[in-house]
Amino acid sequence: MSADYGYAFGDDEAARRRLELVDAVFSPTSRTFLAQLGERYGAPQLAVDLGCGIGRTTRMLHEATGAERTVGLDASGDAIHEASRHTTGSLEFLTHDLSEDPLPIAHVDVLYGRLVLTHLAEPAARLQAWSEHLAAGGVLAVEEIAATDADHPALADHLGVVADLLAASGRDLHAGARLPSEVPPLRVAVDTTAEVRADAPTAARMFRMNLPGLARSAGTLDDGGALLARVQALDAPLGAVVERDEAGTVTWTLRHLALERA
Ligand SMILES: C[S@@+](CC[C@H](N)C(=O)[O-])C[C@H]1O[C@@H](n2cnc3c(N)ncnc32)[C@H](O)[C@@H]1O
């Protein structure tokens, strides 16, 4: 794995710039989900963004919920450093490895994570552990990929390589399909799916920015040679999709799960 906390996509400059594109593609749907939670629970005192990256989701969470204070957590020191620039008093960022318990913050009203359980081993156990950090009446809300579909071979190949690379280290690209809705003592408030789409050139740009991190990850695996060759073979076809502005669509089906504490 490329980042020392086992993050297959890496946290170098290209990986961090990729998160800006991820944000542009996924945030309209995320904002709808968070607005739904805001209507149901009102503005929280404390919201926490699990796997905040460069802080885009943290700012979105803060704005969409109207939280008094929002804290972003991520294991990448570089991402946290970038996220911490230009922070106001009500936004805070901390370096924390989410595979380790406990979280560095308790009595949280909204615990939120987007596209993070896919990078952690045993997502169900993570949900259970995080549930301990909710305040009474608090909600744990996640958005995770349940299915992917691409109608262009270069994009479909990329998704296949990512799924195999994650699986090789016990992670699951489609973790959202296998999240439990029973996380006692929490109650299910929302359990639904939403589709996010990107046109082929946008998806190819995003996917290409992953390639250095994926290559480093494949290089650290025992028997990673075949996966490394598959990662390297993605660059030219993805580049052609961007340069020729080829037609096609990637569709991510996201599981939206919100679990509330009585
Ligand atoms: C795909 S990005 C998603 C970032 C952000 N949530 C978003 O949706 O734009 C996954 C994030 O999880 C972080 N991450 C991966 N493994 C982690 C771990 N063990 N502990 C904390 N953060 C982790 C990565 O550093 C990265 O910022």
The ligand as an ORCA input file, in Angstrom:
! r2SCAN-3c Opt
* xyz 0 1
  C     -11.334      8.657     -1.331
  S     -10.720      9.759     -0.151
  C     -12.214     10.584      0.368
  C     -11.960     11.940      0.956
  C     -13.248     12.703      1.295
  N     -14.013     12.007      2.308
  C     -14.079     12.897      0.047
  O     -15.096     12.249     -0.105
  O     -13.667     13.714     -0.788
  C     -10.366      8.734      1.242
  C      -9.717      9.481      2.401
  O      -9.601      8.572      3.497
  C      -8.341      8.750      4.084
  N      -7.965      7.499      4.752
  C      -7.713      6.301      4.187
  N      -7.381      5.404      5.138
  C      -7.438      6.067      6.330
  C      -7.184      5.707      7.677
  N      -6.794      4.469      8.010
  N      -7.353      6.636      8.643
  C      -7.743      7.901      8.318
  N      -7.963      8.313      7.068
  C      -7.811      7.407      6.078
  C      -7.406      9.101      2.949
  O      -6.232      9.745      3.404
  C      -8.313      9.985      2.102
  O      -8.185     11.329      2.466
*
